Amino acid sequence: MGTQYFGIQQQLNDGIRGLHLNITQGATAADVSLCYPDCNAYNGGSLKDTLTIVKNWLDSNQRDVVTIFLESALLKANPTAVLKAFSDSGADKYALMGKPATWPSLQSMIDSRTTLVVFSDDAGLVAANTKGYFIPHPGVVLRLDGPFTYASEWTCGPWDRRYESIMVIPHYIVQTATYNGQTYNNMPYPFNLGTTNGYQYEFHAITCRGGQSIWINFMEVDYYSEGDVKTPTLKLNALPYPNDNVANFYPQFFDATVEIAGISASAPQLLASASRLVVLATCLSLVSLALFFDALRI
């Protein structure tokens, strides 16, 4: 059972910029499959095929940055096979090389065409990548508490952040379920999504942002197409709602149809124009935040 209703191509088209891929050894040691929690329950195809979709999408969307989180299953994929999937798909040509001392700006990543960021939780996989484009989780990614059951409350620990610079909030509910005759824990819970992916999404994000000392980079969400995670994400990034226009938020200092005798309207017009430039510049500086916000599992 997958945790999304749409495929990778549609997810990227919908604005998703973070992909959580569970990788495992396929039929042979030379194969890498995307399975959750294993291939008996759900097989999402090969890693190479998914990376090819991402690479082709980046070819056509050169001003977007995509982040991939690789999570290894109990049956770990062969590191050589994982690296081959990246090279054969061509996705590696976009990969940001090495763990940066400080994160580059999105614009510099776009200019250098390093618009694919790859994190891995597998130290062996990181060590095998001599090119250095698998960035290790420890010391970089602060993953908050989760996942949660329907009866539990959203929490925002751990509270022992040290050097981490990327914050990930798991915002999805799991259950115990049986698939193909086998019982699994931490299976997706495709119910009450209007609430989970609605006001609770925003509440969870705001609460954890207030309790941690770094900004939110990713919210992990199951079934992102259900409920409404886009509107609160726009709010959290100070961006206009769909079908709205940033010009609607410009301050109005005067009524242009009213003119007081002996006073020219040119000065207020200049004031309004200057304010519009400031507001617009502020909004443009915040647009980059929207690119690093939504993450999801497959």
MARMI-948724 format. One record per residue: residue number from 1; residue in three letters; y, z, x of N, C-alpha, C in turn. Coordinates in Angstrom, 1 decimal. Layout:
BEGIN
NUM Ala Y Z X Y Z X Y Z X
...
! end
This chain:
BEGIN
1 Met -1.2 0.0 0.8 0.0 0.0 0.0 1.2 0.0 0.9
2 Gly 2.1 -1.0 0.8 3.3 -1.1 1.6 4.3 -0.1 1.0
3 Thr 5.4 0.1 1.7 6.5 1.0 1.3 7.7 0.3 0.9
4 Gln 7.6 -1.1 0.8 8.8 -1.9 0.3 8.2 -3.0 -0.6
5 Tyr 9.0 -3.4 -1.6 8.6 -4.5 -2.5 9.0 -5.9 -2.0
6 Phe 9.8 -5.9 -1.0 10.3 -7.2 -0.4 9.8 -7.3 1.0
7 Gly 9.7 -8.6 1.5 9.3 -8.9 2.9 10.4 -8.7 3.8
8 Ile 10.1 -8.9 5.1 11.1 -8.7 6.2 12.3 -9.6 6.0
9 Gln 12.1 -10.9 5.7 13.2 -11.9 5.6 14.2 -11.4 4.5
10 Gln 13.6 -11.0 3.4 14.5 -10.6 2.3 15.2 -9.3 2.6
11 Gln 14.5 -8.4 3.3 15.2 -7.2 3.7 16.4 -7.4 4.6
12 Leu 16.2 -8.3 5.6 17.4 -8.6 6.5 18.5 -9.3 5.7
13 Asn 18.1 -10.2 4.8 19.1 -10.8 4.0 19.9 -9.9 3.1
14 Asp 19.2 -8.8 2.7 19.8 -7.8 1.8 20.7 -6.8 2.6
15 Gly 20.8 -6.9 3.9 21.6 -6.0 4.7 20.9 -4.9 5.4
16 Ile 19.6 -4.9 5.3 18.8 -3.9 6.1 18.9 -4.3 7.6
17 Arg 19.2 -3.3 8.4 19.4 -3.6 9.8 18.5 -2.7 10.7
18 Gly 17.6 -1.9 10.1 16.6 -1.1 10.8 15.3 -1.3 10.2
19 Leu 14.3 -1.5 11.1 12.9 -1.7 10.6 12.0 -0.7 11.3
20 His 11.2 0.0 10.5 10.3 1.0 11.1 8.9 0.4 11.0
21 Leu 8.3 0.0 12.1 7.0 -0.8 12.1 5.9 0.1 12.6
22 Asn 4.9 0.3 11.8 3.7 1.1 12.3 2.7 0.1 12.9
23 Ile 2.5 0.2 14.2 1.7 -0.7 14.9 0.4 -0.1 15.3
24 Thr -0.7 -0.9 15.2 -2.0 -0.4 15.6 -2.8 -1.6 16.2
25 Gln -3.9 -1.3 16.8 -4.8 -2.3 17.3 -5.4 -3.1 16.1
26 Gly -5.4 -4.4 16.3 -6.0 -5.2 15.2 -7.5 -5.4 15.3
27 Ala -8.0 -6.6 15.0 -9.4 -6.8 15.0 -10.0 -6.7 16.4
28 Thr -9.2 -7.1 17.4 -9.6 -7.0 18.8 -8.4 -6.3 19.6
29 Ala -8.7 -6.0 20.9 -7.7 -5.4 21.7 -6.5 -6.3 21.9
30 Ala -6.7 -7.6 21.7 -5.6 -8.6 21.9 -4.7 -8.7 20.7
31 Asp -5.1 -8.0 19.6 -4.3 -8.2 18.4 -3.5 -6.9 18.1
32 Val -2.3 -7.1 17.5 -1.5 -5.9 17.1 -1.2 -6.2 15.6
33 Ser -1.6 -5.2 14.8 -1.3 -5.3 13.3 -0.3 -4.3 12.9
34 Leu 0.3 -4.5 11.7 1.2 -3.6 11.1 0.5 -3.0 9.9
35 Cys 0.1 -1.7 10.1 -0.7 -1.1 9.0 -0.2 0.3 8.7
36 Tyr -0.3 0.7 7.4 0.2 2.0 7.1 -0.7 2.6 5.9
37 Pro -1.3 3.8 6.1 -1.4 4.5 7.3 -2.4 4.0 8.3
38 Asp -3.3 3.1 7.7 -4.2 2.4 8.6 -4.5 1.0 7.9
39 Cys -5.3 0.2 8.5 -5.5 -1.1 8.0 -6.5 -1.1 6.8
40 Asn -7.2 0.0 6.6 -8.0 0.1 5.4 -7.2 0.2 4.1
41 Ala -6.0 1.0 4.2 -5.2 1.2 3.1 -4.2 0.0 2.9
42 Tyr -3.6 -0.4 4.0 -2.6 -1.6 3.9 -2.5 -2.3 5.2
43 Asn -2.6 -3.6 5.2 -2.5 -4.4 6.4 -1.3 -5.3 6.1
44 Gly -0.2 -5.1 6.9 1.0 -5.9 6.7 1.1 -7.1 7.6
45 Gly -0.1 -7.5 8.2 -0.1 -8.7 9.0 0.2 -8.4 10.5
46 Ser 0.4 -9.4 11.3 0.5 -9.2 12.7 2.0 -8.9 13.1
47 Leu 2.1 -8.1 14.2 3.4 -7.8 14.8 4.1 -9.1 15.2
48 Lys 3.4 -10.1 15.8 4.0 -11.3 16.2 4.6 -12.0 15.1
49 Asp 4.0 -12.1 13.9 4.5 -12.8 12.8 5.8 -12.2 12.3
50 Thr 5.8 -10.9 12.3 7.1 -10.1 11.9 8.2 -10.3 12.9
51 Leu 7.9 -10.3 14.2 8.9 -10.5 15.2 9.4 -11.9 15.2
52 Thr 8.6 -12.8 14.8 9.1 -14.2 14.7 10.1 -14.4 13.6
53 Ile 9.9 -13.6 12.5 10.8 -13.7 11.4 12.2 -13.0 11.9
54 Val 12.1 -11.9 12.6 13.3 -11.3 13.1 14.0 -12.2 14.0
55 Lys 13.3 -12.8 15.0 13.9 -13.7 15.9 14.6 -14.9 15.3
56 Asn 13.9 -15.5 14.3 14.6 -16.6 13.6 15.8 -16.2 12.8
57 Trp 15.7 -15.0 12.3 16.9 -14.5 11.5 18.1 -14.3 12.5
58 Leu 17.8 -13.7 13.6 18.9 -13.5 14.6 19.4 -14.8 15.1
59 Asp 18.6 -15.8 15.2 19.1 -17.1 15.6 20.2 -17.6 14.6
60 Ser 20.0 -17.3 13.4 21.0 -17.8 12.3 22.1 -16.8 12.0
61 Asn 21.9 -15.5 12.5 22.9 -14.5 12.2 23.3 -13.8 13.5
62 Gln 24.1 -14.5 14.3 24.4 -14.1 15.7 25.4 -13.0 15.8
63 Arg 26.0 -12.5 14.6 26.9 -11.4 14.7 26.3 -10.2 14.0
64 Asp 25.0 -10.1 14.0 24.3 -9.0 13.4 23.4 -8.3 14.4
65 Val 23.3 -7.0 14.4 22.4 -6.3 15.3 21.3 -5.6 14.5
66 Val 20.0 -5.8 14.9 18.9 -5.3 14.3 18.2 -4.3 15.2
67 Thr 17.7 -3.2 14.6 17.0 -2.2 15.4 15.6 -2.1 14.9
68 Ile 14.6 -2.0 15.8 13.2 -1.8 15.4 12.7 -0.5 16.0
69 Phe 12.1 0.3 15.1 11.4 1.5 15.6 9.9 1.3 15.6
70 Leu 9.3 1.3 16.7 7.8 1.1 16.8 7.1 2.5 16.8
71 Glu 6.3 2.7 15.8 5.5 3.9 15.7 4.0 3.6 15.9
72 Ser 3.4 4.2 16.9 2.0 3.9 17.2 1.1 4.8 16.3
73 Ala 0.0 4.1 15.8 -1.0 4.8 15.0 -2.0 5.5 15.9
74 Leu -3.0 6.2 15.3 -4.0 6.9 16.1 -4.8 5.9 16.9
75 Leu -5.1 4.7 16.4 -5.7 3.6 17.2 -4.6 2.8 17.8
76 Lys -4.1 3.2 19.0 -3.0 2.6 19.6 -3.2 1.2 20.0
77 Ala -2.2 0.4 19.8 -2.3 -1.0 20.2 -2.2 -1.1 21.7
78 Asn -2.9 -2.1 22.2 -2.9 -2.4 23.7 -1.4 -2.8 24.1
79 Pro -0.8 -2.1 25.1 0.5 -2.4 25.5 0.7 -3.8 25.9
80 Thr -0.3 -4.4 26.5 -0.2 -5.8 26.9 0.0 -6.7 25.7
81 Ala -0.8 -6.4 24.7 -0.8 -7.2 23.4 0.6 -7.0 22.7
82 Val 1.2 -5.8 22.8 2.5 -5.6 22.1 3.5 -6.4 22.9
83 Leu 3.5 -6.4 24.2 4.5 -7.1 25.0 4.3 -8.6 24.7
84 Lys 3.1 -9.1 24.6 2.8 -10.5 24.4 3.4 -10.9 23.0
85 Ala 3.3 -10.0 22.0 3.8 -10.3 20.7 5.3 -10.5 20.8
86 Phe 6.0 -9.7 21.6 7.5 -9.9 21.7 7.8 -11.2 22.5
87 Ser 7.1 -11.5 23.5 7.4 -12.7 24.3 7.0 -14.0 23.5
88 Asp 5.8 -14.0 22.9 5.4 -15.2 22.2 6.3 -15.5 21.0
89 Ser 6.8 -14.4 20.3 7.7 -14.6 19.2 9.1 -15.1 19.6
90 Gly 9.4 -14.8 20.9 10.8 -15.1 21.4 11.8 -14.0 21.1
91 Ala 11.3 -12.9 20.4 12.3 -11.8 20.1 12.8 -11.1 21.3
92 Asp 12.0 -11.1 22.4 12.4 -10.4 23.6 13.7 -10.9 24.2
93 Lys 14.1 -12.2 23.9 15.3 -12.7 24.5 16.6 -12.1 23.9
94 Tyr 16.4 -11.4 22.8 17.6 -10.7 22.2 17.6 -9.2 22.5
95 Ala 16.6 -8.7 23.2 16.4 -7.3 23.4 17.4 -6.7 24.3
96 Leu 17.9 -5.5 24.0 18.8 -4.8 24.8 18.0 -4.1 25.9
97 Met 18.3 -4.4 27.1 17.4 -3.9 28.3 17.8 -2.5 28.7
98 Gly 16.8 -1.6 28.7 17.0 -0.3 29.3 17.7 0.7 28.4
99 Lys 17.5 1.9 28.7 18.2 3.0 28.0 19.6 3.1 28.6
100 Pro 20.6 2.8 27.7 22.0 2.9 28.3 22.5 4.3 28.5
101 Ala 23.3 4.4 29.5 23.9 5.7 29.8 24.9 6.1 28.7
102 Thr 25.6 5.1 28.2 26.4 5.2 27.0 26.2 3.9 26.2
103 Trp 26.2 4.1 24.8 25.9 2.9 24.0 27.0 1.9 24.1
104 Pro 26.6 0.6 24.2 27.6 -0.4 24.2 28.2 -0.6 22.8
105 Ser 29.4 -1.2 22.7 29.9 -1.5 21.4 29.1 -2.6 20.7
106 Leu 29.1 -2.7 19.4 28.5 -3.8 18.7 29.0 -5.1 19.2
107 Gln 30.3 -5.2 19.4 30.9 -6.4 19.8 30.4 -6.9 21.2
108 Ser 30.2 -5.9 22.1 29.7 -6.3 23.4 28.3 -6.8 23.3
109 Met 27.5 -6.2 22.4 26.1 -6.6 22.2 26.1 -8.0 21.6
110 Ile 27.0 -8.3 20.7 27.0 -9.6 20.1 27.5 -10.6 21.2
111 Asp 28.4 -10.3 22.0 28.9 -11.2 23.0 27.8 -11.5 24.0
112 Ser 27.0 -10.5 24.4 26.0 -10.7 25.4 24.6 -11.2 24.8
113 Arg 24.6 -11.3 23.4 23.4 -11.8 22.7 22.3 -10.8 22.9
114 Thr 22.6 -9.5 23.0 21.5 -8.5 23.1 21.6 -7.7 21.8
115 Thr 21.2 -8.4 20.7 21.4 -7.9 19.4 20.1 -7.3 18.7
116 Leu 19.1 -7.0 19.6 17.9 -6.4 19.1 17.6 -5.1 19.9
117 Val 17.6 -4.0 19.3 17.4 -2.7 19.9 16.0 -2.2 19.5
118 Val 15.1 -1.9 20.5 13.8 -1.5 20.2 13.5 -0.1 20.7
119 Phe 13.1 0.8 19.8 12.7 2.2 20.2 11.2 2.3 20.1
120 Ser 10.6 3.1 20.9 9.1 3.3 20.9 8.8 4.8 21.1
121 Asp 7.9 5.3 20.3 7.5 6.7 20.4 6.3 6.9 21.4
122 Asp 5.8 5.7 22.0 4.6 5.7 22.8 5.0 5.6 24.3
123 Ala 4.9 6.7 25.0 5.3 6.7 26.4 4.5 5.7 27.3
124 Gly 3.3 5.4 26.9 2.5 4.4 27.6 3.0 3.0 27.4
125 Leu 3.5 2.8 26.2 4.0 1.5 25.9 5.4 1.3 26.6
126 Val 6.2 2.3 26.6 7.5 2.3 27.3 7.3 2.0 28.8
127 Ala 6.3 2.7 29.4 6.0 2.6 30.8 5.5 1.2 31.2
128 Ala 4.7 0.6 30.3 4.1 -0.7 30.5 5.1 -1.9 30.5
129 Asn 6.3 -1.6 29.9 7.3 -2.7 29.7 8.2 -2.6 30.9
130 Thr 7.9 -3.5 31.9 8.6 -3.5 33.1 10.0 -4.0 32.9
131 Lys 10.3 -4.8 31.9 11.6 -5.3 31.6 12.5 -4.3 31.0
132 Gly 11.9 -3.2 30.5 12.7 -2.1 30.1 13.4 -2.1 28.7
133 Tyr 12.9 -3.0 27.8 13.6 -3.1 26.6 12.9 -2.3 25.5
134 Phe 11.9 -1.4 25.8 11.4 -0.4 24.9 12.1 0.9 25.3
135 Ile 13.0 1.4 24.4 13.8 2.6 24.7 13.0 3.8 24.1
136 Pro 12.7 4.8 24.9 11.9 5.9 24.4 12.7 6.8 23.5
137 His 11.9 7.4 22.5 12.5 8.3 21.6 13.1 9.6 22.2
138 Pro 12.3 10.3 23.1 12.8 11.6 23.6 14.1 11.5 24.3
139 Gly 15.0 12.4 23.9 16.3 12.4 24.5 17.3 11.4 24.0
140 Val 16.8 10.6 23.1 17.7 9.5 22.6 17.8 9.6 21.1
141 Val 16.7 9.7 20.4 16.6 9.7 18.9 16.4 11.1 18.4
142 Leu 17.3 11.6 17.6 17.2 12.9 16.9 16.7 12.5 15.5
143 Arg 15.4 12.8 15.2 14.8 12.5 13.9 14.8 13.8 13.2
144 Leu 15.4 13.9 12.0 15.5 15.1 11.3 14.2 15.4 10.5
145 Asp 14.2 16.5 9.8 13.0 16.9 9.0 12.6 15.8 8.1
146 Gly 11.3 15.7 7.8 10.7 14.8 6.9 9.4 14.3 7.3
147 Pro 8.6 13.7 6.4 9.0 13.3 5.0 8.9 14.6 4.1
148 Phe 9.1 14.3 2.8 9.2 15.4 1.8 8.2 15.1 0.7
149 Thr 7.8 16.1 0.0 7.1 16.0 -1.3 8.1 16.1 -2.4
150 Tyr 7.6 15.7 -3.6 8.5 15.7 -4.8 9.0 17.1 -5.1
151 Ala 8.2 18.1 -4.8 8.6 19.5 -5.1 9.4 20.1 -4.0
152 Ser 9.6 19.5 -2.9 10.4 20.2 -1.8 11.8 19.7 -1.9
153 Glu 12.6 20.5 -1.1 14.1 20.2 -1.1 14.4 19.4 0.2
154 Trp 15.4 18.6 0.2 15.9 17.9 1.4 16.4 18.9 2.4
155 Thr 16.0 18.8 3.6 16.5 19.7 4.7 17.0 18.9 5.8
156 Cys 17.7 19.6 6.8 18.5 18.8 7.8 18.1 19.3 9.2
157 Gly 17.1 20.1 9.4 16.7 20.5 10.8 16.1 19.3 11.5
158 Pro 15.7 19.4 12.8 15.9 20.6 13.6 17.3 20.9 14.0
159 Trp 17.6 22.1 14.5 18.9 22.4 14.9 19.1 22.6 16.4
160 Asp 18.2 22.0 17.1 18.2 22.2 18.6 18.5 20.9 19.3
161 Arg 19.5 20.2 18.8 19.9 18.9 19.5 20.3 19.2 20.9
162 Arg 19.9 18.3 21.8 20.3 18.5 23.2 21.2 17.3 23.6
163 Tyr 20.5 16.2 23.9 21.2 15.0 24.4 21.1 13.8 23.5
164 Glu 20.4 13.9 22.4 20.2 12.8 21.5 21.5 12.2 21.0
165 Ser 21.5 10.9 21.0 22.8 10.2 20.5 22.6 9.3 19.3
166 Ile 21.3 9.2 18.8 21.0 8.4 17.6 20.3 9.3 16.6
167 Met 20.9 9.4 15.4 20.3 10.3 14.4 19.6 9.5 13.3
168 Val 18.4 9.8 13.0 17.6 9.2 11.9 17.3 10.3 10.9
169 Ile 17.5 10.0 9.6 17.2 10.9 8.5 16.1 10.3 7.6
170 Pro 14.9 10.8 7.7 13.9 10.3 6.8 14.2 10.7 5.3
171 His 14.5 9.7 4.5 14.8 10.0 3.1 13.8 9.3 2.2
172 Tyr 12.6 9.9 2.1 11.6 9.3 1.3 10.6 10.4 0.9
173 Ile 9.9 10.2 -0.2 8.9 11.2 -0.7 7.5 10.7 -0.5
174 Val 6.6 11.6 -0.2 5.2 11.2 0.0 4.3 12.0 -0.9
175 Gln 3.1 11.5 -1.0 2.1 12.2 -1.8 0.7 12.0 -1.2
176 Thr -0.3 12.7 -1.7 -1.7 12.5 -1.3 -2.3 11.5 -2.3
177 Ala -2.9 10.5 -1.8 -3.4 9.5 -2.7 -4.7 8.8 -2.1
178 Thr -5.5 8.2 -3.0 -6.7 7.6 -2.5 -6.6 6.1 -2.7
179 Tyr -7.0 5.4 -1.6 -7.0 3.9 -1.5 -8.3 3.4 -0.9
180 Asn -8.9 2.5 -1.6 -10.1 1.9 -1.1 -11.2 3.0 -0.8
181 Gly -11.2 4.1 -1.7 -12.2 5.1 -1.6 -11.9 6.2 -0.5
182 Gln -10.7 6.1 0.2 -10.4 7.1 1.2 -9.1 7.8 0.8
183 Thr -9.1 9.1 1.0 -7.9 9.9 0.7 -7.0 10.0 1.9
184 Tyr -5.7 9.8 1.6 -4.7 9.9 2.7 -3.5 10.8 2.3
185 Asn -3.0 11.5 3.3 -1.7 12.2 3.1 -0.5 11.3 3.5
186 Asn 0.6 11.7 3.1 1.9 11.0 3.5 1.9 9.6 3.0
187 Met 1.4 9.4 1.8 1.4 8.0 1.2 2.7 7.9 0.4
188 Pro 3.2 6.7 0.2 4.5 6.5 -0.5 4.4 7.0 -1.9
189 Tyr 5.5 7.4 -2.4 5.6 7.9 -3.8 6.6 7.0 -4.6
190 Pro 6.1 6.0 -5.3 6.9 5.0 -5.9 7.4 5.4 -7.3
191 Phe 7.8 6.7 -7.5 8.2 7.2 -8.8 9.6 7.8 -8.7
192 Asn 10.3 7.9 -9.8 11.7 8.6 -9.8 12.6 8.0 -8.8
193 Leu 12.5 6.7 -8.5 13.3 6.2 -7.4 14.8 6.1 -7.8
194 Gly 15.1 6.0 -9.1 16.5 6.0 -9.5 17.2 7.3 -9.0
195 Thr 16.5 8.4 -9.0 17.1 9.6 -8.5 17.0 9.7 -7.0
196 Thr 15.8 9.5 -6.4 15.6 9.6 -5.0 16.5 8.7 -4.2
197 Asn 16.6 7.4 -4.7 17.4 6.4 -4.0 18.8 6.3 -4.7
198 Gly 19.2 7.3 -5.3 20.5 7.4 -6.0 21.4 8.5 -5.5
199 Tyr 21.7 9.4 -6.3 22.7 10.5 -5.9 22.0 11.4 -4.9
200 Gln 20.7 11.5 -4.9 20.1 12.4 -3.8 20.2 11.7 -2.4
201 Tyr 20.2 10.4 -2.4 20.4 9.7 -1.1 21.7 10.1 -0.5
202 Glu 22.8 10.0 -1.3 24.1 10.4 -0.8 24.2 11.9 -0.5
203 Phe 23.6 12.7 -1.4 23.7 14.2 -1.1 23.0 14.5 0.2
204 His 21.8 13.9 0.4 21.0 14.2 1.6 21.8 13.8 2.9
205 Ala 22.4 12.6 2.8 23.2 12.1 4.0 24.4 13.0 4.3
206 Ile 25.2 13.3 3.2 26.4 14.1 3.4 26.0 15.5 3.9
207 Thr 25.0 16.1 3.4 24.6 17.5 3.8 24.2 17.5 5.3
208 Cys 23.4 16.5 5.7 22.9 16.5 7.1 24.0 16.1 8.0
209 Arg 24.9 15.3 7.6 26.1 14.9 8.5 26.9 16.2 8.7
210 Gly 27.1 17.0 7.7 27.9 18.2 7.9 27.2 19.2 8.8
211 Gly 25.9 19.2 8.9 25.1 20.2 9.6 24.8 19.8 11.1
212 Gln 25.0 18.5 11.4 24.7 18.0 12.7 26.0 17.6 13.4
213 Ser 26.0 17.5 14.7 27.2 17.2 15.5 27.3 15.7 15.8
214 Ile 26.4 14.8 15.3 26.6 13.4 15.6 26.5 12.7 14.3
215 Trp 27.0 11.4 14.3 27.1 10.7 13.0 25.7 10.1 12.7
216 Ile 25.5 9.8 11.4 24.2 9.3 10.9 24.2 7.8 11.4
217 Asn 23.0 7.4 12.0 22.8 6.0 12.3 21.9 5.3 11.4
218 Phe 20.8 6.0 11.0 19.8 5.4 10.1 19.4 6.4 9.0
219 Met 19.2 5.8 7.8 18.5 6.5 6.7 17.2 5.8 6.5
220 Glu 16.1 6.4 6.6 14.8 5.8 6.4 14.5 5.9 4.9
221 Val 14.2 4.8 4.2 14.1 4.7 2.8 12.9 3.9 2.4
222 Asp 12.1 4.4 1.5 11.1 3.6 0.8 11.6 2.9 -0.4
223 Tyr 11.1 1.7 -0.7 11.5 1.0 -1.9 13.0 0.9 -2.0
224 Tyr 13.7 0.4 -1.0 15.2 0.4 -1.0 15.7 -0.4 -2.1
225 Ser 14.9 -1.4 -2.7 15.4 -2.2 -3.7 15.5 -1.5 -5.1
226 Glu 14.9 -0.3 -5.2 14.9 0.5 -6.4 16.0 1.5 -6.3
227 Gly 16.6 1.9 -7.4 17.8 2.8 -7.4 19.0 2.1 -6.8
228 Asp 19.8 2.8 -6.1 21.0 2.2 -5.5 21.3 3.0 -4.2
229 Val 20.9 2.4 -3.1 21.3 3.0 -1.8 22.5 2.3 -1.2
230 Lys 22.8 1.1 -1.7 23.8 0.3 -1.1 25.2 0.9 -1.4
231 Thr 25.4 1.3 -2.6 26.8 1.9 -2.9 27.1 3.1 -2.2
232 Pro 26.2 4.2 -2.1 26.5 5.3 -1.3 26.6 5.0 0.2
233 Thr 25.9 4.0 0.7 26.0 3.6 2.1 27.4 3.0 2.3
234 Leu 27.9 2.2 1.4 29.3 1.7 1.6 30.3 2.9 1.6
235 Lys 30.1 3.8 0.7 31.0 5.0 0.6 31.0 5.8 1.9
236 Leu 29.8 6.0 2.5 29.7 6.8 3.7 30.3 6.0 4.9
237 Asn 30.4 4.7 4.8 31.0 3.9 5.8 32.5 3.5 5.5
238 Ala 33.0 4.1 4.4 34.4 3.8 4.0 34.6 2.3 3.8
239 Leu 33.7 1.6 3.1 33.8 0.2 2.8 33.9 0.0 1.3
240 Pro 34.5 -1.1 0.9 34.6 -1.4 -0.5 33.3 -1.6 -1.2
241 Tyr 33.3 -1.3 -2.5 32.1 -1.5 -3.3 31.8 -3.0 -3.5
242 Pro 30.6 -3.4 -3.9 30.4 -4.8 -4.2 31.4 -5.3 -5.3
243 Asn 31.8 -6.6 -5.1 32.7 -7.2 -6.0 34.1 -6.6 -6.0
244 Asp 34.3 -5.7 -5.1 35.7 -5.1 -4.9 36.3 -5.7 -3.7
245 Asn 37.6 -5.4 -3.5 38.3 -6.0 -2.4 39.1 -4.9 -1.7
246 Val 39.1 -5.0 -0.4 39.8 -3.9 0.4 41.3 -3.9 0.0
247 Ala 41.8 -5.0 -0.4 43.2 -5.1 -0.8 43.6 -4.2 -1.9
248 Asn 42.6 -3.8 -2.8 42.8 -3.0 -3.9 43.1 -1.5 -3.5
249 Phe 42.9 -1.2 -2.2 43.1 0.1 -1.7 44.4 0.2 -0.9
250 Tyr 45.1 -0.9 -0.8 46.4 -0.9 -0.1 47.4 0.0 -0.8
251 Pro 48.2 0.8 -0.1 49.2 1.6 -0.8 50.3 0.7 -1.4
252 Gln 50.8 1.1 -2.6 51.9 0.4 -3.2 53.1 1.3 -3.2
253 Phe 54.1 0.8 -2.4 55.3 1.7 -2.2 56.4 1.4 -3.2
254 Phe 56.4 0.3 -3.9 57.5 -0.1 -4.7 57.0 -1.1 -5.7
255 Asp 57.8 -1.3 -6.8 57.6 -2.3 -7.8 58.4 -3.5 -7.4
256 Ala 57.8 -4.6 -7.0 58.5 -5.8 -6.5 59.4 -6.4 -7.5
257 Thr 59.2 -6.1 -8.8 60.0 -6.8 -9.8 61.3 -6.0 -10.1
258 Val 61.5 -4.8 -9.5 62.6 -4.0 -9.7 63.5 -4.0 -8.5
259 Glu 64.8 -4.3 -8.7 65.7 -4.4 -7.6 67.0 -3.6 -7.9
260 Ile 67.3 -2.6 -7.0 68.5 -1.8 -7.2 69.7 -2.5 -6.7
261 Ala 70.8 -2.5 -7.4 72.0 -3.3 -7.0 72.4 -2.9 -5.6
262 Gly 72.6 -3.9 -4.8 73.1 -3.7 -3.5 72.1 -3.3 -2.4
263 Ile 70.8 -3.2 -2.9 69.8 -2.8 -1.9 68.8 -3.9 -1.9
264 Ser 68.5 -4.5 -0.7 67.6 -5.6 -0.5 66.1 -5.0 -0.6
265 Ala 65.3 -5.8 -1.1 63.9 -5.5 -1.2 63.1 -5.8 0.1
266 Ser 63.8 -6.4 1.1 63.1 -6.8 2.3 62.5 -5.6 3.1
267 Ala 63.3 -4.5 3.1 62.8 -3.4 4.0 61.5 -2.8 3.4
268 Pro 61.4 -2.5 2.1 60.2 -2.0 1.5 59.0 -3.0 1.7
269 Gln 59.3 -4.3 1.6 58.3 -5.3 1.8 57.7 -5.2 3.2
270 Leu 58.6 -5.1 4.2 58.1 -4.9 5.6 57.3 -3.7 5.8
271 Leu 57.7 -2.6 5.1 57.0 -1.4 5.2 55.6 -1.5 4.6
272 Ala 55.5 -2.2 3.5 54.2 -2.4 2.9 53.3 -3.3 3.7
273 Ser 53.9 -4.3 4.3 53.2 -5.2 5.2 52.6 -4.5 6.4
274 Ala 53.4 -3.7 7.0 53.0 -2.9 8.2 51.8 -2.0 7.8
275 Ser 52.0 -1.3 6.6 50.9 -0.4 6.2 49.6 -1.2 5.9
276 Arg 49.7 -2.4 5.4 48.5 -3.1 5.1 47.8 -3.5 6.4
277 Leu 48.5 -3.8 7.4 47.9 -4.1 8.7 47.2 -2.9 9.3
278 Val 47.8 -1.7 9.1 47.1 -0.5 9.6 45.9 -0.2 8.8
279 Val 45.9 -0.3 7.5 44.8 0.0 6.7 43.7 -1.0 7.0
280 Leu 44.0 -2.3 7.1 43.0 -3.3 7.4 42.4 -3.1 8.7
281 Ala 43.2 -2.8 9.7 42.6 -2.5 11.0 41.6 -1.4 11.0
282 Thr 42.0 -0.3 10.2 41.1 0.8 10.1 39.8 0.4 9.5
283 Cys 39.9 -0.4 8.4 38.6 -0.8 7.7 37.8 -1.7 8.6
284 Leu 38.4 -2.6 9.4 37.7 -3.4 10.3 36.9 -2.6 11.4
285 Ser 37.6 -1.5 11.8 36.9 -0.7 12.8 35.7 0.0 12.3
286 Leu 35.7 0.2 10.9 34.6 0.9 10.3 33.4 0.0 9.9
287 Val 33.7 -1.3 9.9 32.6 -2.3 9.5 31.4 -2.1 10.4
288 Ser 31.6 -1.9 11.6 30.5 -1.8 12.6 29.5 -0.7 12.2
289 Leu 30.0 0.4 11.5 29.1 1.4 11.1 28.0 1.0 10.1
290 Ala 28.4 0.0 9.3 27.5 -0.4 8.3 26.3 -1.1 8.9
291 Leu 26.4 -1.7 10.1 25.3 -2.4 10.7 24.2 -1.5 11.1
292 Phe 24.5 -0.2 11.4 23.5 0.7 11.9 23.3 1.8 10.9
293 Phe 22.8 1.5 9.7 22.7 2.6 8.8 21.3 2.7 8.1
294 Asp 20.8 1.6 7.5 19.6 1.6 6.7 18.4 1.4 7.6
295 Ala 17.4 2.2 7.5 16.1 1.9 8.2 15.0 2.1 7.2
296 Leu 13.9 1.4 7.4 12.8 1.5 6.5 11.5 1.3 7.2
297 Arg 10.5 1.7 6.5 9.1 1.6 7.0 8.4 0.4 6.4
298 Ile 7.4 -0.1 7.0 6.6 -1.1 6.4 5.2 -0.7 6.3
! end
